[in-house]
Amino acid sequence: MHFISNQADARPAIIGTAEAEIDHSTRDRTVDHPVPGLRMVAIIDRRALGREALTQALVGADARFQSQAFADIGEWGRSPDRHETSVILLECGAVSHDGASPEDELRALVGAHPDIPVVMMGESEDPRYIAEILAQGARGYIPTSVSLSVVIGALCLAMAGGTFVPATALRNSGHERPERDQTVHSLLGLSERQAAVADAVAQGKPNKIIAYELNLCESTVKVHIRTIMKKLQARNRTEIAFKLHAAKTRAA
């Protein structure tokens, strides 16, 4: 996976981890009205089973979220609670007009609601298709092959200002880390694996996403981060990002 920052100076996005206190009764159902302090996810999926399963799974898995389900974008647009939406999870086939492509519908949705991040979800892992989705303004693309924890991480990244791209898309596109970055990492004393973890930390990714991308256990990611902090003489993740960015800027 790759994280694309929308900041020109590549400053890291910082993701908050505080969880809101809610009554347990709100965790196991789709809410009719938003509860203040929680993140509202609008799940737009043309498949009744798909949207119901996602709604229940998301709210049950993370107490920070509540969700509402819609069959298409038009239904969401007519909802009186649409302005409470924190992020939209849009299934590729959930278009509201006959003949409209997902790309066209996405572009119109992003244009009408630029303050609400939209993350697309679909079965395709073709890098060209994913690139087109991102070009229309999506803040991420989630293939249906990933786990629920990755979905949650991707939504958090989108709300934090980043863009989530599946690792398979980058592997299939043949992109490699630039030689200059490899040199910078070597000068900092980082191994190839530590360099990959450090880059991910600098991009604001949580440990779960880093572990998924690099095919590591979360505990292993934590060990790498402690080692990186020691080598860079950094006290926290933000300092890792700052020092790595500074080293790359000097190399450039």
N, C-alpha and C positions, 0 to 999 in steps of 0.2 A: 504494500500500500504506500501511498504517497500523500503527504499533506501539503496543500497549496495555500500559502498565506496570501491574504488580500492586502497585506501591508507592504508598501514599496520598500521599506527598510528591513523587511523580514524579521521584525520584532516578534517574539513569541506570544502566542495567545495564552492567557492564563485561564484555566478552567476552575471554577469554584467547586468545592466538594461538600458544602454545608447542605444538610437535608432538612426539609420542612417537617414540622410535627403535624401529623394528621390523625384523624380517627381511623382505626383499622377498618371500619366499614366502608371507607372510600377506596380501599385498595383492591377490592374484589369485584368492582363493577365499573361500568362506564357511567360517568357522572352526567346528569342532565344540565347542570349549571356549573361554571368554573368555581373552584375554591381558591380564594386569594392566597398567594404565596407559593402555589404549585405551578409547574410547567405544563401547559396544555399542549398536547400533541394531537393535531388533526390527522387522522388516518383516512386517506382517500383511496378506496379500493373497490373496483367494480364487483368483486367476488364477495358475496355475503359471508361465506365461511372464512375467507381470508381476513376480512376486516374485523369480524367478531373475534377470531382467534388472536390476531395481533393486539386488539384492544385489551382483552383480558390478560394476555401474557405480559404486555408492557406495564400495565398498572400493577399487576401482581409481582413483577420482578423488581421494581424500583419505586420506593415511596415518594420520590420527588416528582413523579409524573402522574397526571391524569390524562385521559384521552377521550376523544369523541370520534365516531366513525361516520363516514359519508360514502355514498356510492360513486359520486363524481364531483368534479370541481364546482359545477353549478349548484349542487346541493349544499356544499360548504359555503359558497358565496351568499346563499340565501339565509344561512343560519344567523340568528341574532347574536350569537356568541362568538362569531368569527374573529372579532377584534381582540378576543382574549387568547388567541392562538399564539404559542411561542415558536412552534416549528411545524411544518407540514411534511408528512411522510406520504408521498404520492406514488401509487402503483402505476406502472407505465401504461396500462390499458384503461385507466380511469379517466377517459375524456368525456366531456359533457355534450359534444356536438358530433353528429354523424359525419364521418369523413375527415375529421380533424386529427392530425398526427399528435403523438405525445409531445414531440418537440415544439410544435406550434402552440399547443395548449400550455405547456410549461412556460414558454416565452411570454405569453399573455398573462399568466398568473404572476410571474416574477415582476413584470412591468406594472401590474396593478397593485401589488403588495410588496414593494421592495424591502420593507422593514421586517418581513417574515421569511426566515430561511426555508427553502424547499429542498428536501432530500428525496431523490427518486429511488424507486425500488423495482427490480425486474429480474428476469431469468438470464438475460444476455450478459456475457462477460467479454464481448468484443470491444477492444480498446477504442476502435473508431467510433462505435456507437456511444460509448461512455464519454468520449471527448466531445461529441456533438451535444450530448445532454448537458455537460458542464458549460459548453459554449453558450447555451441558452439561458444560463444564469442559475442552474442548480448548485446547491452548496454541498453536493455529495451524491454518490450513486452506490446503492447497497444491493449486491446480488443476493438472490434468495438462498444461496448456498451457505451463507454465514450464520453464526449463532446469534441468539437474542442479545447476549452481552455485547457483541460487536455492533449490533443495531443501536443499542443504548449509547455506546461510545461514539458512534457516528453522529447521532442526534446531538449529543453534548458538544462535539466538535463544531457542528454547524451553528449551534447557538452561541458558541464562543467566538465565531468569526472566521473559522477555517473551512476547508473543503475536504471531504472524505472521498478517497479513490481506492478501490480494491487492489490488493497486491497483484492479483492475476492480470489486471489490465496493464500494469507496468511491465510484468514479466513478458507478456505477449507482445508488447510494443518494442521490446529490445533495448530500453533505456538503461544506461549504466551510470554510476556516479562519476562525475567529471574527474579527470586526473588531478586537477588542481585541488579539489576537496580531499582526495586521497593523500596528497602531499601535506596539506594542513593537518589532517588527522595524525599522520605519522610524526610530524614535528611536535604535536601535543602529546605524543607517547601513547596514542590510542590504538588498540588493535582494530581489525576490520569490524568485528562484532561490536566492540565498544563504540566505534565511530557510528555505526548504524543506530545504536541506542541513543547516543548523544544527539544525533541529528533529529531523531524522533522527539526527544525531550525538548529540543530547541523549537520544534514546531508546535509544541503545546499538547502533544498526545498523552493520554493517560496510560498507565502501565498495562491495562488490559489490551488496549489497541496495539501497543508496542509488542506485547507478547504474541498477539495474533499475527501481526505482520511478519515477525522474525521467527515464528514457529518455536517460541521459547515458553517456559513456565513463567508465571508472574514473579515467583520467588527469584528466578534467575535474572530477570530484568532488574529487580531491586538490587541484587548483588552487583550487577554491571553499573548501575547508577551510583552506588557507593564508591566503586572503584574510580569511576569517571570524576566524581566530586573530589576525590583525593588527588588524582593526577592534575586536575585543573585548579586545585585549591579553591574550589567553589563550596559555598555553604548550603546551597539549595538549588532547585531546578532552574530558577530564574537566572542565577549566576552562571550555571552551565550554558544556558542559552546565550547570555550576554558575552561570555568569554569565547564561545565558539564563533559567534557572529563577528566579534572583533578580530579574531585570528583570520577568518576568511576575508574580511574587508582589507586587512593589511596585505594578505597574499594577492588580492586582486589589484 
